[in-house]
Amino acid sequence: MRGRPHLYVSYESEQSLLPTWTQRVIVVLFLFLMVLIPLNGGIEIGERVFQPLGFLSDNSWLKILSRVAIFGIGALGLNILTGLAGQVSLGHAFFMGIGAYTAAVLGGEVGKAHWGLGLPIWIWLPAAGLVAALVGMLVAPTAVRVRGLYLAIVTLGLVFIGEYLFRNLVSITGGSQSGRKFPELEFRWWQSEEPALAFNSDGPIWAPFNWLDWLLGPWINFPADVSEEAKTYLILLVLLVVFVVLAKNLQRTRIGRAFMALRDRDIAAEVMGVPDAKTKFEAFAISSFYAGVAGALLVAFIGRTIPEQFNLLLSVQFVAIILIGGAGTVAGTLMGSVFVFVFPRLVQDFSVWLTETVEAGGVLSSVADFFVSTSLDDPGLVSTLEGVSPGLNVSQLNLVIYGLLIVGFLIFEPLGLYGIWLRIRNYWKGWPFTY
Amino acid sequence: MSEHLLEFRDVGLSFKGVKALDGVSFHVDDGELFAIIGPNGAGKTSTFNCLNGVYRPQRGDILWDGKSLLGRRPDRIAKLGIARTFQNIELFAHMNVLENISLGRHVRTNVGWLAGSLWVGKAKREEMANREKVEEIIDLLEIEQWRKYPVGLLPYGVQKRVELGRALAMEPKMLLLDEPVAGMNLEETEDMARFILDIREELGIAMILVEHDMGLVMDIADRILVLDFGTPIATGLPADIQRNPEVIKAYLGEEV
């Protein structure tokens, strides 16, 4: 068989998630890299140690990556509902809140001011998803009655109802003043045991991983102790990968197709045998499950938060993620959540760099000075000064850019980052020819 | 009384004051190719919509294998084995050809969202069996090269074929074809006629054909129903219909 092109010889191999070896190798290498980063591991080649993307092992970056994973899971859920099934929802924050407080009640510490049963993560995390899914099913019937913008308004209402409920159920949520503490990311078999795996404290990585060190030791440095942030990131990465695979599978099987059919032509879908109400029911349930899990992970990650965390802005953030990434695609959703969290950090770093350039003087200094205000009487777009300044501060600048990006994507690239990626890929597929 | 596969009994449908169908009665038997013709607005598509459960007639009854279809949801009716193509192509524009035709198999498969998400044994097996059926249809309709194209990008004639494929994927007992050759050139029309005859011969599916192309209808239909402003004016063999004075009047107007 040598010298032959790689042909698909079965439907199964053609329909698998990663049909070609190139794709498989790229994905495995990428995941390997994403695991290596938090461990601050370097690849030893001779005397040198390579640390590709090593800067990401910084704790502040790991926190960003953790948020990417959590919001990635949530956004996958919204993508199923809005991107696949075409049901516009602004209620995602509400379902996240339901998940978060379910986790809080089940997993929170026993005998404190707020309800808590002290159950382990393997109960509270799935339960957070399931309870959110149940609530999602209660909302689904409205989607059968109203569609499009009207559904968006109904689900918008949910967010406000949710916020009101969460603010007033003080014994569960702690209210707006101080909020409450949430369960920690640690694995226990039952209530009061010592955690078998703690993702929330510094220390050695899980013992069973030692064989990896033994296997790859000559080439790769594994540090003995791993930071809390790194462990948290690792467990979230694992969960994200699981949910990505689930979402991908859903999309390529029967129910996923039914969702897309309802989105594209609902009457035709019904005539072809797709039950309208039942299918929307399922879309809401699955989407809310993802939201509930993401909500529980988010509060466990933050540790303590107030009910206002689950406001409209959170929902809008999810809509932004799938719009920027590209609605209806899993890859786009992931790109969107990476973008939404990594971009502000880049803007911040860039602002700091500009300020430093001005201070250092030199050729670029005058150009940079045009953008940056370094003192109260120096006009400029952005400023890294504390307190009042003539320019925008970095977070304001981020909000402005964020808004512009959403508008820009809607107008110029409805397929989002995924669409841009498709175009780049197709260009290089044919290169050096135009097609 | 002997049971027909499908029977319309004195069906009446009106929208406010407009009578879309008025006393329509006909029957279709197993494996028969039945055609419904009539000028624009005669109620041909409304007949289909009543049959599919999209509209609910106010009068009369529609019997499928002797059981009434009235009040049943469209997806239940689809499950009974009634498939349809639409006049203005109603494909799922953002899905590719494979996905569109696979969707037609929704009623013949039953893996749920959980098994699907997990891609466990049964889901995988069903998906592969599905693919095999879909490929047979793709083969039959000669659309191999379009498999992975989003249908929104395909030429009109091919879209019509994909829609036919999607309906066939349901393994129906009866196929409703709403103007399958509208807007096609001679060559495309001949292709479509060939597919229709192939389906009839190889799969033995009963068909109701709504079409304006009289040449096609007269050539392939077994029996014809003529509607005019919602009322049936003639039923019979193609040769009789062609000579029927009422039909000529409906189409060409009266002699002055």
Chai-1 contact restraints between the chains, C-beta under 6 A:
chainA,res_idxA,chainB,res_idxB,connection_type,confidence,min_distance_angstrom,max_distance_angstrom,comment,restraint_id
A,Y11,B,M128,contact,1.0,0.0,6.0,A-B,restraint_1
A,Y11,B,R131,contact,1.0,0.0,6.0,A-B,restraint_2
A,E12,B,M128,contact,1.0,0.0,6.0,A-B,restraint_3
A,L246,B,S117,contact,1.0,0.0,6.0,A-B,restraint_4
A,N249,B,S117,contact,1.0,0.0,6.0,A-B,restraint_5
A,N249,B,W119,contact,1.0,0.0,6.0,A-B,restraint_6
A,L250,B,G116,contact,1.0,0.0,6.0,A-B,restraint_7
A,L250,B,S117,contact,1.0,0.0,6.0,A-B,restraint_8
A,T253,B,G116,contact,1.0,0.0,6.0,A-B,restraint_9
A,T253,B,A123,contact,1.0,0.0,6.0,A-B,restraint_10
A,R254,B,T109,contact,1.0,0.0,6.0,A-B,restraint_11
A,R254,B,V111,contact,1.0,0.0,6.0,A-B,restraint_12
A,R254,B,G116,contact,1.0,0.0,6.0,A-B,restraint_13
A,I255,B,W113,contact,1.0,0.0,6.0,A-B,restraint_14
A,I255,B,G116,contact,1.0,0.0,6.0,A-B,restraint_15
A,R257,B,E99,contact,1.0,0.0,6.0,A-B,restraint_16
A,R257,B,S102,contact,1.0,0.0,6.0,A-B,restraint_17
A,R257,B,L103,contact,1.0,0.0,6.0,A-B,restraint_18
A,A258,B,H106,contact,1.0,0.0,6.0,A-B,restraint_19
A,M260,B,M95,contact,1.0,0.0,6.0,A-B,restraint_20
A,A261,B,F92,contact,1.0,0.0,6.0,A-B,restraint_21
A,A261,B,L103,contact,1.0,0.0,6.0,A-B,restraint_22
A,D264,B,F92,contact,1.0,0.0,6.0,A-B,restraint_23
A,D264,B,A93,contact,1.0,0.0,6.0,A-B,restraint_24
A,D264,B,H94,contact,1.0,0.0,6.0,A-B,restraint_25
A,R265,B,E90,contact,1.0,0.0,6.0,A-B,restraint_26
A,R265,B,F92,contact,1.0,0.0,6.0,A-B,restraint_27
A,A268,B,E90,contact,1.0,0.0,6.0,A-B,restraint_28
A,E270,B,P74,contact,1.0,0.0,6.0,A-B,restraint_29
A,E270,B,D75,contact,1.0,0.0,6.0,A-B,restraint_30
A,V271,B,N52,contact,1.0,0.0,6.0,A-B,restraint_31
A,V271,B,P74,contact,1.0,0.0,6.0,A-B,restraint_32
A,V271,B,R84,contact,1.0,0.0,6.0,A-B,restraint_33
A,M272,B,A78,contact,1.0,0.0,6.0,A-B,restraint_34
A,M272,B,G104,contact,1.0,0.0,6.0,A-B,restraint_35
A,G273,B,D75,contact,1.0,0.0,6.0,A-B,restraint_36
A,G273,B,A78,contact,1.0,0.0,6.0,A-B,restraint_37
A,G273,B,K79,contact,1.0,0.0,6.0,A-B,restraint_38
A,G273,B,H106,contact,1.0,0.0,6.0,A-B,restraint_39
A,G273,B,V107,contact,1.0,0.0,6.0,A-B,restraint_40
A,V274,B,D75,contact,1.0,0.0,6.0,A-B,restraint_41
A,V274,B,H106,contact,1.0,0.0,6.0,A-B,restraint_42
A,P275,B,D75,contact,1.0,0.0,6.0,A-B,restraint_43
A,E282,B,W113,contact,1.0,0.0,6.0,A-B,restraint_44
